[in-house]
Amino acid sequence: MGGPRVTLTLVPLLDETGSGPRPKSVMLTFLGIHLLGRPVAIYSGSVIDVFARVGVSEEAVRSTLTRMAGTGLLTRHRHGRKVYFGLSERLAAVLEDGRRRIWETGAVNRSANGGWTLVAFSLPDTRRGDRHDLRRQLTWAGFGLLQNGLWVAPGARDVTAIVEQLGLDGHVTVFSAQPAEPTEAASLVAKAFDTETIASRYQDFLEKWDAGRPSFPDDLTRQLMLHTDWLHVVRRDPHLPAGHLPRDWPAIQAETVFRKLDEDLRDGAAALAAGTLELLPVHPAG
């Protein structure tokens, strides 16, 4: 994904801790597909129309849009009697982060770099809340707990934004390292990461989209739900080196399925979007 400041923003925005994507995540996916990189805002009625096709009520859509505008994630534009919503600079950065995660970073880490980033910290009980927030942010940033107070992630990870936002300068130590005998990189993966759970998410995706091929009204909604499900998986994947994972690691097949389905749906979804979504040209944020 992108720089640490964007990654840091993802936790409170997505809040995906359950077994599947939440409605707000579907909204973020929708905005990422249709508004990211374009100086436009979208008519609220268009959003309601599309979301109704996947079973989301008008009330839920209006409530989500209003909350996102109220927290500065969306910009509001009025044209006549209609209300349109555009991306704030902050939200555009988050959505761009997701785009890079899908199309540039990918689901499979084939890097030959054997380096690791380690984060150590010690906080008193009086800062228990900060300790909880730090653990949550590190998990989201792809770190796993190696042992008490010591977290590890593959490759070079910049956690400066996490530390600064939580006000933990002086409490956190960050360094790069290479495993040395008798420690092996594979043992770091086994100790710090729940690879069975990570693999099961990809297997669930395959079961739904490769084996089951869920039924949605049209290519526009199929594309929306495909991307939502895929982001739900890859954003919770610490992107472990493929060389330390089983050869049949399901992310490989799952990414192939995702890209093939996306290619199949792209033209039909774009045609439907052109005839369904009412857009308003706006000046770019910032």
C-alpha atoms as an extended CHARMM CRD file, in Angstrom:
* protein
*
       286  EXT
         1         1  MET       CA              0.0000000000        0.0000000000        0.0000000000  PROA      1               0.0000000000
         2         2  GLY       CA              1.0480000000        3.6180000000        0.1680000000  PROA      2               0.0000000000
         3         3  GLY       CA              2.8450000000        5.7300000000        2.7500000000  PROA      3               0.0000000000
         4         4  PRO       CA              2.2330000000        5.3200000000        6.4400000000  PROA      4               0.0000000000
         5         5  ARG       CA             -0.0050000000        8.3590000000        6.8470000000  PROA      5               0.0000000000
         6         6  VAL       CA             -2.5220000000        6.8300000000        4.4860000000  PROA      6               0.0000000000
         7         7  THR       CA             -2.2990000000        3.4300000000        6.1070000000  PROA      7               0.0000000000
         8         8  LEU       CA             -2.8700000000        5.0240000000        9.4730000000  PROA      8               0.0000000000
         9         9  THR       CA             -6.0890000000        6.5590000000        8.2340000000  PROA      9               0.0000000000
        10        10  LEU       CA             -7.5050000000        3.2440000000        7.0790000000  PROA      10              0.0000000000
        11        11  VAL       CA             -8.2430000000        1.7990000000       10.4960000000  PROA      11              0.0000000000
        12        12  PRO       CA            -10.9320000000        4.2400000000       11.6420000000  PROA      12              0.0000000000
        13        13  LEU       CA            -12.3250000000        4.5420000000        8.1220000000  PROA      13              0.0000000000
        14        14  LEU       CA            -12.8090000000        0.8840000000        7.3260000000  PROA      14              0.0000000000
        15        15  ASP       CA            -13.2310000000       -0.7120000000       10.7550000000  PROA      15              0.0000000000
        16        16  GLU       CA            -13.4510000000       -4.1850000000        9.2520000000  PROA      16              0.0000000000
        17        17  THR       CA            -13.1390000000       -6.4690000000       12.2380000000  PROA      17              0.0000000000
        18        18  GLY       CA            -15.9940000000       -8.8510000000       11.5080000000  PROA      18              0.0000000000
        19        19  SER       CA            -16.2250000000      -11.8140000000        9.1700000000  PROA      19              0.0000000000
        20        20  GLY       CA            -17.1480000000       -9.7930000000        6.1060000000  PROA      20              0.0000000000
        21        21  PRO       CA            -17.1010000000       -6.2870000000        4.6220000000  PROA      21              0.0000000000
        22        22  ARG       CA            -19.3840000000       -3.7280000000        6.2160000000  PROA      22              0.0000000000
        23        23  PRO       CA            -21.7250000000       -1.3970000000        4.2950000000  PROA      23              0.0000000000
        24        24  LYS       CA            -19.3480000000        1.5520000000        4.7050000000  PROA      24              0.0000000000
        25        25  SER       CA            -16.6380000000       -0.4920000000        3.0100000000  PROA      25              0.0000000000
        26        26  VAL       CA            -18.9700000000       -1.0300000000        0.0650000000  PROA      26              0.0000000000
        27        27  MET       CA            -19.4430000000        2.7400000000       -0.1030000000  PROA      27              0.0000000000
        28        28  LEU       CA            -15.6840000000        3.3230000000       -0.0690000000  PROA      28              0.0000000000
        29        29  THR       CA            -15.2200000000        0.7720000000       -2.8460000000  PROA      29              0.0000000000
        30        30  PHE       CA            -17.9490000000        2.4220000000       -4.9000000000  PROA      30              0.0000000000
        31        31  LEU       CA            -16.3560000000        5.8520000000       -4.5180000000  PROA      31              0.0000000000
        32        32  GLY       CA            -12.9350000000        4.4550000000       -5.3530000000  PROA      32              0.0000000000
        33        33  ILE       CA            -14.1390000000        2.8920000000       -8.5820000000  PROA      33              0.0000000000
        34        34  HSD       CA            -16.2210000000        5.7930000000       -9.8490000000  PROA      34              0.0000000000
        35        35  LEU       CA            -14.7740000000        9.0130000000       -8.3720000000  PROA      35              0.0000000000
        36        36  LEU       CA            -11.0890000000        8.4670000000       -7.6400000000  PROA      36              0.0000000000
        37        37  GLY       CA             -8.8680000000       10.4960000000       -9.9500000000  PROA      37              0.0000000000
        38        38  ARG       CA            -11.8010000000       12.3540000000      -11.5070000000  PROA      38              0.0000000000
        39        39  PRO       CA            -12.7950000000       15.9900000000      -10.7640000000  PROA      39              0.0000000000
        40        40  VAL       CA            -16.4520000000       15.0680000000      -10.2840000000  PROA      40              0.0000000000
        41        41  ALA       CA            -19.0810000000       14.6550000000       -7.5890000000  PROA      41              0.0000000000
        42        42  ILE       CA            -21.8870000000       12.1120000000       -7.7130000000  PROA      42              0.0000000000
        43        43  TYR       CA            -25.6120000000       12.7020000000       -7.2360000000  PROA      43              0.0000000000
        44        44  SER       CA            -26.8730000000       11.0330000000       -4.0830000000  PROA      44              0.0000000000
        45        45  GLY       CA            -29.7900000000        9.5460000000       -6.0140000000  PROA      45              0.0000000000
        46        46  SER       CA            -27.3410000000        7.6400000000       -8.2320000000  PROA      46              0.0000000000
        47        47  VAL       CA            -25.7230000000        6.0820000000       -5.1790000000  PROA      47              0.0000000000
        48        48  ILE       CA            -29.1190000000        5.1290000000       -3.7690000000  PROA      48              0.0000000000
        49        49  ASP       CA            -30.0700000000        3.5110000000       -7.0820000000  PROA      49              0.0000000000
        50        50  VAL       CA            -26.9710000000        1.3120000000       -7.2650000000  PROA      50              0.0000000000
        51        51  PHE       CA            -26.9980000000        0.3330000000       -3.5950000000  PROA      51              0.0000000000
        52        52  ALA       CA            -30.6620000000       -0.6440000000       -3.7830000000  PROA      52              0.0000000000
        53        53  ARG       CA            -29.6140000000       -3.3050000000       -6.3020000000  PROA      53              0.0000000000
        54        54  VAL       CA            -27.4460000000       -4.9840000000       -3.6530000000  PROA      54              0.0000000000
        55        55  GLY       CA            -30.0280000000       -4.6970000000       -0.8830000000  PROA      55              0.0000000000
        56        56  VAL       CA            -28.9140000000       -1.5070000000        0.8920000000  PROA      56              0.0000000000
        57        57  SER       CA            -31.7760000000        0.7900000000        1.8690000000  PROA      57              0.0000000000
        58        58  GLU       CA            -32.1220000000        4.4310000000        0.8650000000  PROA      58              0.0000000000
        59        59  GLU       CA            -32.0520000000        5.4150000000        4.5400000000  PROA      59              0.0000000000
        60        60  ALA       CA            -28.7540000000        3.6000000000        5.0860000000  PROA      60              0.0000000000
        61        61  VAL       CA            -27.1740000000        5.2470000000        2.0360000000  PROA      61              0.0000000000
        62        62  ARG       CA            -28.2880000000        8.7380000000        3.0290000000  PROA      62              0.0000000000
        63        63  SER       CA            -27.0910000000        8.1960000000        6.5860000000  PROA      63              0.0000000000
        64        64  THR       CA            -23.6820000000        6.9680000000        5.4100000000  PROA      64              0.0000000000
        65        65  LEU       CA            -23.2090000000        9.8720000000        3.0060000000  PROA      65              0.0000000000
        66        66  THR       CA            -24.2530000000       12.3900000000        5.6610000000  PROA      66              0.0000000000
        67        67  ARG       CA            -21.8800000000       10.9590000000        8.2660000000  PROA      67              0.0000000000
        68        68  MET       CA            -18.9750000000       10.8630000000        5.8160000000  PROA      68              0.0000000000
        69        69  ALA       CA            -19.6100000000       14.4760000000        4.8250000000  PROA      69              0.0000000000
        70        70  GLY       CA            -19.9020000000       15.4590000000        8.4760000000  PROA      70              0.0000000000
        71        71  THR       CA            -16.5000000000       13.9870000000        9.2690000000  PROA      71              0.0000000000
        72        72  GLY       CA            -14.8260000000       15.6490000000        6.2970000000  PROA      72              0.0000000000
        73        73  LEU       CA            -14.4620000000       12.5630000000        4.1270000000  PROA      73              0.0000000000
        74        74  LEU       CA            -16.8500000000       13.8280000000        1.4690000000  PROA      74              0.0000000000
        75        75  THR       CA            -17.4500000000       17.2820000000        0.0760000000  PROA      75              0.0000000000
        76        76  ARG       CA            -21.0220000000       18.3980000000       -0.4980000000  PROA      76              0.0000000000
        77        77  HSD       CA            -22.1170000000       20.2190000000       -3.6670000000  PROA      77              0.0000000000
        78        78  ARG       CA            -25.5740000000       21.5490000000       -4.4390000000  PROA      78              0.0000000000
        79        79  HSD       CA            -26.7340000000       21.9860000000       -8.0290000000  PROA      79              0.0000000000
        80        80  GLY       CA            -30.3230000000       23.1380000000       -8.2810000000  PROA      80              0.0000000000
        81        81  ARG       CA            -32.3240000000       20.9710000000       -5.9130000000  PROA      81              0.0000000000
        82        82  LYS       CA            -29.9160000000       18.0710000000       -6.0970000000  PROA      82              0.0000000000
        83        83  VAL       CA            -27.0660000000       17.2440000000       -3.7040000000  PROA      83              0.0000000000
        84        84  TYR       CA            -23.8310000000       15.7590000000       -4.9990000000  PROA      84              0.0000000000
        85        85  PHE       CA            -20.9030000000       14.3190000000       -3.0670000000  PROA      85              0.0000000000
        86        86  GLY       CA            -17.2210000000       14.4750000000       -3.9880000000  PROA      86              0.0000000000
        87        87  LEU       CA            -14.0390000000       13.1360000000       -2.4480000000  PROA      87              0.0000000000
        88        88  SER       CA            -12.1400000000       15.1350000000        0.1380000000  PROA      88              0.0000000000
        89        89  GLU       CA             -8.3690000000       15.2130000000       -0.1620000000  PROA      89              0.0000000000
        90        90  ARG       CA             -8.1290000000       12.8930000000        2.8210000000  PROA      90              0.0000000000
        91        91  LEU       CA            -10.5170000000       10.3050000000        1.4200000000  PROA      91              0.0000000000
        92        92  ALA       CA             -8.9150000000       10.4620000000       -2.0180000000  PROA      92              0.0000000000
        93        93  ALA       CA             -5.5910000000        9.5320000000       -0.3710000000  PROA      93              0.0000000000
        94        94  VAL       CA             -7.1900000000        6.5420000000        1.3550000000  PROA      94              0.0000000000
        95        95  LEU       CA             -8.8090000000        5.3230000000       -1.8470000000  PROA      95              0.0000000000
        96        96  GLU       CA             -5.5870000000        5.7870000000       -3.7860000000  PROA      96              0.0000000000
        97        97  ASP       CA             -3.9260000000        3.6300000000       -1.1580000000  PROA      97              0.0000000000
        98        98  GLY       CA             -6.4310000000        0.8870000000       -1.8890000000  PROA      98              0.0000000000
        99        99  ARG       CA             -5.8870000000        1.2250000000       -5.6280000000  PROA      99              0.0000000000
       100       100  ARG       CA             -2.1540000000        0.7390000000       -5.1990000000  PROA      100             0.0000000000
       101       101  ARG       CA             -2.7640000000       -2.2280000000       -2.9200000000  PROA      101             0.0000000000
       102       102  ILE       CA             -4.7990000000       -3.9650000000       -5.6260000000  PROA      102             0.0000000000
       103       103  TRP       CA             -2.9490000000       -3.0860000000       -8.8050000000  PROA      103             0.0000000000
       104       104  GLU       CA              0.6450000000       -2.3540000000       -7.7770000000  PROA      104             0.0000000000
       105       105  THR       CA              1.4540000000       -4.1410000000       -4.5150000000  PROA      105             0.0000000000
       106       106  GLY       CA             -0.7130000000       -7.1500000000       -5.3030000000  PROA      106             0.0000000000
       107       107  ALA       CA             -1.5870000000      -10.0760000000       -3.0780000000  PROA      107             0.0000000000
       108       108  VAL       CA              1.6480000000      -12.0450000000       -3.4940000000  PROA      108             0.0000000000
       109       109  ASN       CA              4.9680000000      -10.8000000000       -2.1130000000  PROA      109             0.0000000000
       110       110  ARG       CA              7.6570000000      -12.2030000000       -4.3890000000  PROA      110             0.0000000000
       111       111  SER       CA             10.3770000000       -9.8730000000       -3.1140000000  PROA      111             0.0000000000
       112       112  ALA       CA             13.7620000000      -11.4840000000       -2.5400000000  PROA      112             0.0000000000
       113       113  ASN       CA             14.6190000000       -8.9280000000        0.1460000000  PROA      113             0.0000000000
       114       114  GLY       CA             14.9620000000      -10.8630000000        3.3890000000  PROA      114             0.0000000000
       115       115  GLY       CA             14.8620000000       -7.8040000000        5.6370000000  PROA      115             0.0000000000
       116       116  TRP       CA             12.3690000000       -7.2190000000        8.4340000000  PROA      116             0.0000000000
       117       117  THR       CA             11.1540000000       -4.1910000000       10.3720000000  PROA      117             0.0000000000
       118       118  LEU       CA             10.9370000000       -4.6020000000       14.1330000000  PROA      118             0.0000000000
       119       119  VAL       CA              9.0250000000       -2.3850000000       16.5490000000  PROA      119             0.0000000000
       120       120  ALA       CA              9.5590000000       -2.5680000000       20.2960000000  PROA      120             0.0000000000
       121       121  PHE       CA              7.6640000000       -0.5580000000       22.8910000000  PROA      121             0.0000000000
       122       122  SER       CA              6.9770000000       -0.3890000000       26.5910000000  PROA      122             0.0000000000
       123       123  LEU       CA              4.0880000000        1.6420000000       27.9780000000  PROA      123             0.0000000000
       124       124  PRO       CA              2.8970000000        1.9660000000       31.5920000000  PROA      124             0.0000000000
       125       125  ASP       CA             -0.5590000000        0.8420000000       32.6460000000  PROA      125             0.0000000000
       126       126  THR       CA             -1.6190000000        4.4790000000       32.7670000000  PROA      126             0.0000000000
       127       127  ARG       CA             -1.3650000000        4.4830000000       28.9720000000  PROA      127             0.0000000000
       128       128  ARG       CA             -3.2790000000        1.2690000000       28.4210000000  PROA      128             0.0000000000
       129       129  GLY       CA             -5.5110000000        2.9140000000       25.8160000000  PROA      129             0.0000000000
       130       130  ASP       CA             -2.5000000000        4.0670000000       23.8030000000  PROA      130             0.0000000000
       131       131  ARG       CA             -1.0420000000        0.5930000000       24.0260000000  PROA      131             0.0000000000
       132       132  HSD       CA             -4.2420000000       -0.8810000000       22.6150000000  PROA      132             0.0000000000
       133       133  ASP       CA             -4.3380000000        1.6960000000       19.8050000000  PROA      133             0.0000000000
       134       134  LEU       CA             -0.7030000000        1.0690000000       18.9240000000  PROA      134             0.0000000000
       135       135  ARG       CA             -1.2440000000       -2.6820000000       18.7160000000  PROA      135             0.0000000000
       136       136  ARG       CA             -4.2810000000       -2.1330000000       16.5190000000  PROA      136             0.0000000000
       137       137  GLN       CA             -2.4260000000        0.2200000000       14.1980000000  PROA      137             0.0000000000
       138       138  LEU       CA              0.5710000000       -2.1000000000       13.9320000000  PROA      138             0.0000000000
       139       139  THR       CA             -1.6660000000       -5.0420000000       13.0770000000  PROA      139             0.0000000000
       140       140  TRP       CA             -3.3330000000       -3.0000000000       10.3430000000  PROA      140             0.0000000000
       141       141  ALA       CA              0.0820000000       -1.9540000000        9.0220000000  PROA      141             0.0000000000
       142       142  GLY       CA              1.0780000000       -5.6020000000        8.5420000000  PROA      142             0.0000000000
       143       143  PHE       CA              2.9450000000       -6.3080000000       11.7810000000  PROA      143             0.0000000000
       144       144  GLY       CA              2.6570000000       -9.4870000000       13.7890000000  PROA      144             0.0000000000
       145       145  LEU       CA              3.4260000000      -10.0290000000       17.4690000000  PROA      145             0.0000000000
       146       146  LEU       CA              6.7050000000      -11.9520000000       17.7360000000  PROA      146             0.0000000000
       147       147  GLN       CA              6.8980000000      -11.8390000000       21.5230000000  PROA      147             0.0000000000
       148       148  ASN       CA              5.7690000000       -9.5570000000       24.3130000000  PROA      148             0.0000000000
       149       149  GLY       CA              6.4120000000       -5.9530000000       23.2620000000  PROA      149             0.0000000000
       150       150  LEU       CA              8.1470000000       -6.8880000000       19.9980000000  PROA      150             0.0000000000
       151       151  TRP       CA              6.3800000000       -6.6780000000       16.6450000000  PROA      151             0.0000000000
       152       152  VAL       CA              7.7290000000       -7.6710000000       13.2360000000  PROA      152             0.0000000000
       153       153  ALA       CA              6.7980000000       -7.0860000000        9.5890000000  PROA      153             0.0000000000
       154       154  PRO       CA              8.4820000000       -8.1530000000        6.3500000000  PROA      154             0.0000000000
       155       155  GLY       CA             10.4190000000       -5.5670000000        4.3840000000  PROA      155             0.0000000000
       156       156  ALA       CA             10.8330000000       -1.8710000000        5.1490000000  PROA      156             0.0000000000
       157       157  ARG       CA              7.8700000000       -0.3450000000        6.9620000000  PROA      157             0.0000000000
       158       158  ASP       CA              7.6530000000        3.2980000000        8.0550000000  PROA      158             0.0000000000
       159       159  VAL       CA              5.6430000000        3.6590000000       11.2570000000  PROA      159             0.0000000000
       160       160  THR       CA              6.4960000000        7.3230000000       11.8470000000  PROA      160             0.0000000000
       161       161  ALA       CA              2.9090000000        8.4910000000       11.2970000000  PROA      161             0.0000000000
       162       162  ILE       CA              1.5370000000        5.9080000000       13.7310000000  PROA      162             0.0000000000
       163       163  VAL       CA              3.9690000000        6.9320000000       16.4590000000  PROA      163             0.0000000000
       164       164  GLU       CA              3.3970000000       10.6460000000       15.9020000000  PROA      164             0.0000000000
       165       165  GLN       CA             -0.3900000000       10.4300000000       15.8720000000  PROA      165             0.0000000000
       166       166  LEU       CA             -0.4600000000        8.4790000000       19.1270000000  PROA      166             0.0000000000
       167       167  GLY       CA              2.1200000000       10.7660000000       20.7430000000  PROA      167             0.0000000000
       168       168  LEU       CA              4.4610000000        7.8890000000       21.5340000000  PROA      168             0.0000000000
       169       169  ASP       CA              7.8090000000        9.4380000000       20.6260000000  PROA      169             0.0000000000
       170       170  GLY       CA             10.3160000000        8.1310000000       23.1490000000  PROA      170             0.0000000000
       171       171  HSD       CA              8.2730000000        5.0100000000       23.8920000000  PROA      171             0.0000000000
       172       172  VAL       CA              8.7510000000        3.1720000000       20.5950000000  PROA      172             0.0000000000
       173       173  THR       CA             11.9480000000        1.7860000000       19.0830000000  PROA      173             0.0000000000
       174       174  VAL       CA             12.0190000000        0.9040000000       15.3600000000  PROA      174             0.0000000000
       175       175  PHE       CA             14.8400000000       -0.8860000000       13.5860000000  PROA      175             0.0000000000
       176       176  SER       CA             15.5880000000       -3.0220000000       10.5310000000  PROA      176             0.0000000000
       177       177  ALA       CA             17.0290000000       -6.5110000000       10.9390000000  PROA      177             0.0000000000
       178       178  GLN       CA             18.0000000000       -9.7490000000        9.2570000000  PROA      178             0.0000000000
       179       179  PRO       CA             17.3670000000      -13.0800000000       10.9870000000  PROA      179             0.0000000000
       180       180  ALA       CA             20.5430000000      -14.8100000000       12.1600000000  PROA      180             0.0000000000
       181       181  GLU       CA             21.1030000000      -18.4110000000       13.1610000000  PROA      181             0.0000000000
       182       182  PRO       CA             19.4760000000      -20.2150000000       14.7720000000  PROA      182             0.0000000000
       183       183  THR       CA             16.4770000000      -18.0640000000       13.8330000000  PROA      183             0.0000000000
       184       184  GLU       CA             15.0440000000      -18.5520000000       10.3390000000  PROA      184             0.0000000000
       185       185  ALA       CA             12.6620000000      -16.2630000000        8.4840000000  PROA      185             0.0000000000
       186       186  ALA       CA             10.1280000000      -19.0810000000        8.2100000000  PROA      186             0.0000000000
       187       187  SER       CA             10.0650000000      -19.3600000000       11.9980000000  PROA      187             0.0000000000
       188       188  LEU       CA              9.3520000000      -15.6240000000       12.2800000000  PROA      188             0.0000000000
       189       189  VAL       CA              6.3570000000      -16.0710000000        9.9970000000  PROA      189             0.0000000000
       190       190  ALA       CA              5.0840000000      -19.0510000000       11.9810000000  PROA      190             0.0000000000
       191       191  LYS       CA              5.4510000000      -17.3000000000       15.3420000000  PROA      191             0.0000000000
       192       192  ALA       CA              4.1630000000      -13.8450000000       14.4880000000  PROA      192             0.0000000000
       193       193  PHE       CA              1.3820000000      -14.4360000000       11.9580000000  PROA      193             0.0000000000
       194       194  ASP       CA             -1.7800000000      -16.5160000000       11.8370000000  PROA      194             0.0000000000
       195       195  THR       CA             -1.2210000000      -17.8500000000        8.3360000000  PROA      195             0.0000000000
       196       196  GLU       CA             -4.1700000000      -20.2560000000        8.5950000000  PROA      196             0.0000000000
       197       197  THR       CA             -6.5840000000      -17.3690000000        9.0740000000  PROA      197             0.0000000000
       198       198  ILE       CA             -4.9730000000      -15.3430000000        6.2810000000  PROA      198             0.0000000000
       199       199  ALA       CA             -5.2000000000      -18.3300000000        3.9300000000  PROA      199             0.0000000000
       200       200  SER       CA             -8.8060000000      -18.9960000000        4.9110000000  PROA      200             0.0000000000
       201       201  ARG       CA             -9.8170000000      -15.4970000000        3.7880000000  PROA      201             0.0000000000
       202       202  TYR       CA             -8.4280000000      -16.1580000000        0.3270000000  PROA      202             0.0000000000
       203       203  GLN       CA            -10.0910000000      -19.5680000000        0.2730000000  PROA      203             0.0000000000
       204       204  ASP       CA            -13.4200000000      -17.9900000000        1.1990000000  PROA      204             0.0000000000
       205       205  PHE       CA            -12.9730000000      -15.5100000000       -1.6550000000  PROA      205             0.0000000000
       206       206  LEU       CA            -12.2820000000      -18.3620000000       -4.0770000000  PROA      206             0.0000000000
       207       207  GLU       CA            -15.2610000000      -20.3310000000       -2.8400000000  PROA      207             0.0000000000
       208       208  LYS       CA            -17.5240000000      -17.3550000000       -3.4140000000  PROA      208             0.0000000000
       209       209  TRP       CA            -16.1590000000      -15.9700000000       -6.6740000000  PROA      209             0.0000000000
       210       210  ASP       CA            -14.4900000000      -18.8880000000       -8.4440000000  PROA      210             0.0000000000
       211       211  ALA       CA            -16.6700000000      -21.7830000000       -7.4100000000  PROA      211             0.0000000000
       212       212  GLY       CA            -19.9520000000      -20.0530000000       -6.5790000000  PROA      212             0.0000000000
       213       213  ARG       CA            -19.9620000000      -16.9510000000       -8.8000000000  PROA      213             0.0000000000
       214       214  PRO       CA            -22.5230000000      -14.9730000000       -6.7350000000  PROA      214             0.0000000000
       215       215  SER       CA            -25.5360000000      -13.5730000000       -8.5120000000  PROA      215             0.0000000000
       216       216  PHE       CA            -25.9730000000       -9.8030000000       -8.7030000000  PROA      216             0.0000000000
       217       217  PRO       CA            -28.3390000000       -7.7870000000      -10.9330000000  PROA      217             0.0000000000
       218       218  ASP       CA            -25.7310000000       -6.5400000000      -13.4270000000  PROA      218             0.0000000000
       219       219  ASP       CA            -22.0410000000       -5.9970000000      -14.1670000000  PROA      219             0.0000000000
       220       220  LEU       CA            -22.0220000000       -2.6970000000      -12.2860000000  PROA      220             0.0000000000
       221       221  THR       CA            -23.0300000000       -4.3440000000       -9.0040000000  PROA      221             0.0000000000
       222       222  ARG       CA            -20.9400000000       -7.4500000000       -9.6530000000  PROA      222             0.0000000000
       223       223  GLN       CA            -17.8600000000       -5.2770000000      -10.0890000000  PROA      223             0.0000000000
       224       224  LEU       CA            -18.6930000000       -3.3330000000       -6.9260000000  PROA      224             0.0000000000
       225       225  MET       CA            -19.0400000000       -6.4270000000       -4.7570000000  PROA      225             0.0000000000
       226       226  LEU       CA            -16.0540000000       -8.1720000000       -6.3360000000  PROA      226             0.0000000000
       227       227  HSD       CA            -13.7890000000       -5.2410000000       -5.4750000000  PROA      227             0.0000000000
       228       228  THR       CA            -15.2820000000       -4.9090000000       -1.9990000000  PROA      228             0.0000000000
       229       229  ASP       CA            -14.6380000000       -8.5600000000       -1.1940000000  PROA      229             0.0000000000
       230       230  TRP       CA            -11.1190000000       -8.4500000000       -2.6190000000  PROA      230             0.0000000000
       231       231  LEU       CA            -10.1280000000       -5.3420000000       -0.6750000000  PROA      231             0.0000000000
       232       232  HSD       CA            -11.5360000000       -6.9160000000        2.4740000000  PROA      232             0.0000000000
       233       233  VAL       CA             -9.0380000000       -9.7460000000        2.0140000000  PROA      233             0.0000000000
       234       234  VAL       CA             -5.8960000000       -7.9820000000        0.8060000000  PROA      234             0.0000000000
       235       235  ARG       CA             -6.0570000000       -5.0920000000        3.2550000000  PROA      235             0.0000000000
       236       236  ARG       CA             -5.8200000000       -7.5690000000        6.1410000000  PROA      236             0.0000000000
       237       237  ASP       CA             -2.9710000000       -9.5160000000        4.5740000000  PROA      237             0.0000000000
       238       238  PRO       CA              0.4800000000       -8.6050000000        6.0110000000  PROA      238             0.0000000000
       239       239  HSD       CA              1.9800000000       -9.4310000000        2.6010000000  PROA      239             0.0000000000
       240       240  LEU       CA              4.3430000000      -12.1230000000        3.8230000000  PROA      240             0.0000000000
       241       241  PRO       CA              7.1900000000      -13.2450000000        1.5330000000  PROA      241             0.0000000000
       242       242  ALA       CA              5.9930000000      -16.0130000000       -0.7830000000  PROA      242             0.0000000000
       243       243  GLY       CA              9.2150000000      -17.9290000000       -0.1910000000  PROA      243             0.0000000000
       244       244  HSD       CA              8.1720000000      -18.5900000000        3.4070000000  PROA      244             0.0000000000
       245       245  LEU       CA              4.6300000000      -19.7180000000        2.5780000000  PROA      245             0.0000000000
       246       246  PRO       CA              3.2520000000      -22.9880000000        1.1710000000  PROA      246             0.0000000000
       247       247  ARG       CA              3.6030000000      -23.4140000000       -2.5990000000  PROA      247             0.0000000000
       248       248  ASP       CA             -0.1640000000      -23.6760000000       -2.9110000000  PROA      248             0.0000000000
       249       249  TRP       CA             -0.7010000000      -20.4080000000       -1.0290000000  PROA      249             0.0000000000
       250       250  PRO       CA             -4.2930000000      -19.4790000000       -2.0380000000  PROA      250             0.0000000000
       251       251  ALA       CA             -3.5170000000      -15.7960000000       -2.6260000000  PROA      251             0.0000000000
       252       252  ILE       CA             -1.8950000000      -16.7670000000       -5.9270000000  PROA      252             0.0000000000
       253       253  GLN       CA             -5.0260000000      -18.3610000000       -7.3700000000  PROA      253             0.0000000000
       254       254  ALA       CA             -7.3190000000      -15.8030000000       -5.7380000000  PROA      254             0.0000000000
       255       255  GLU       CA             -5.5060000000      -12.8800000000       -7.3440000000  PROA      255             0.0000000000
       256       256  THR       CA             -5.6940000000      -14.5870000000      -10.7550000000  PROA      256             0.0000000000
       257       257  VAL       CA             -9.4420000000      -15.0800000000      -10.3190000000  PROA      257             0.0000000000
       258       258  PHE       CA             -9.9600000000      -11.4810000000       -9.2000000000  PROA      258             0.0000000000
       259       259  ARG       CA             -8.0640000000       -9.9970000000      -12.1370000000  PROA      259             0.0000000000
       260       260  LYS       CA             -9.8230000000      -12.2310000000      -14.6760000000  PROA      260             0.0000000000
       261       261  LEU       CA            -13.2780000000      -11.3990000000      -13.3170000000  PROA      261             0.0000000000
       262       262  ASP       CA            -12.4670000000       -7.7060000000      -13.1800000000  PROA      262             0.0000000000
       263       263  GLU       CA            -11.3800000000       -7.7880000000      -16.8130000000  PROA      263             0.0000000000
       264       264  ASP       CA            -14.5830000000       -9.6010000000      -17.7920000000  PROA      264             0.0000000000
       265       265  LEU       CA            -16.7690000000       -7.0680000000      -15.9500000000  PROA      265             0.0000000000
       266       266  ARG       CA            -14.9480000000       -3.8410000000      -16.7280000000  PROA      266             0.0000000000
       267       267  ASP       CA            -16.5300000000       -2.8450000000      -20.0470000000  PROA      267             0.0000000000
       268       268  GLY       CA            -20.0730000000       -3.7860000000      -19.0610000000  PROA      268             0.0000000000
       269       269  ALA       CA            -19.7640000000       -1.9990000000      -15.7020000000  PROA      269             0.0000000000
       270       270  ALA       CA            -18.3580000000        1.1320000000      -17.3610000000  PROA      270             0.0000000000
       271       271  ALA       CA            -21.2230000000        1.2190000000      -19.8660000000  PROA      271             0.0000000000
       272       272  LEU       CA            -23.8180000000        0.8480000000      -17.1170000000  PROA      272             0.0000000000
       273       273  ALA       CA            -22.0870000000        3.4800000000      -14.9860000000  PROA      273             0.0000000000
       274       274  ALA       CA            -22.1600000000        5.9500000000      -17.8790000000  PROA      274             0.0000000000
       275       275  GLY       CA            -25.9160000000        5.5150000000      -18.1880000000  PROA      275             0.0000000000
       276       276  THR       CA            -26.7100000000        5.2640000000      -14.4850000000  PROA      276             0.0000000000
       277       277  LEU       CA            -24.4830000000        7.6200000000      -12.5150000000  PROA      277             0.0000000000
       278       278  GLU       CA            -25.1890000000       11.3410000000      -12.6180000000  PROA      278             0.0000000000
       279       279  LEU       CA            -21.9290000000       13.2420000000      -12.1540000000  PROA      279             0.0000000000
       280       280  LEU       CA            -21.1990000000       16.9250000000      -11.5970000000  PROA      280             0.0000000000
       281       281  PRO       CA            -17.8520000000       18.4820000000      -12.6040000000  PROA      281             0.0000000000
       282       282  VAL       CA            -16.1290000000       20.0560000000       -9.6050000000  PROA      282             0.0000000000
       283       283  HSD       CA            -12.7850000000       21.6740000000       -8.8990000000  PROA      283             0.0000000000
       284       284  PRO       CA            -10.2700000000       19.2180000000       -7.4020000000  PROA      284             0.0000000000
       285       285  ALA       CA             -9.8710000000       19.3570000000       -3.6260000000  PROA      285             0.0000000000
       286       286  GLY       CA             -6.9330000000       21.3810000000       -2.4050000000  PROA      286             0.0000000000
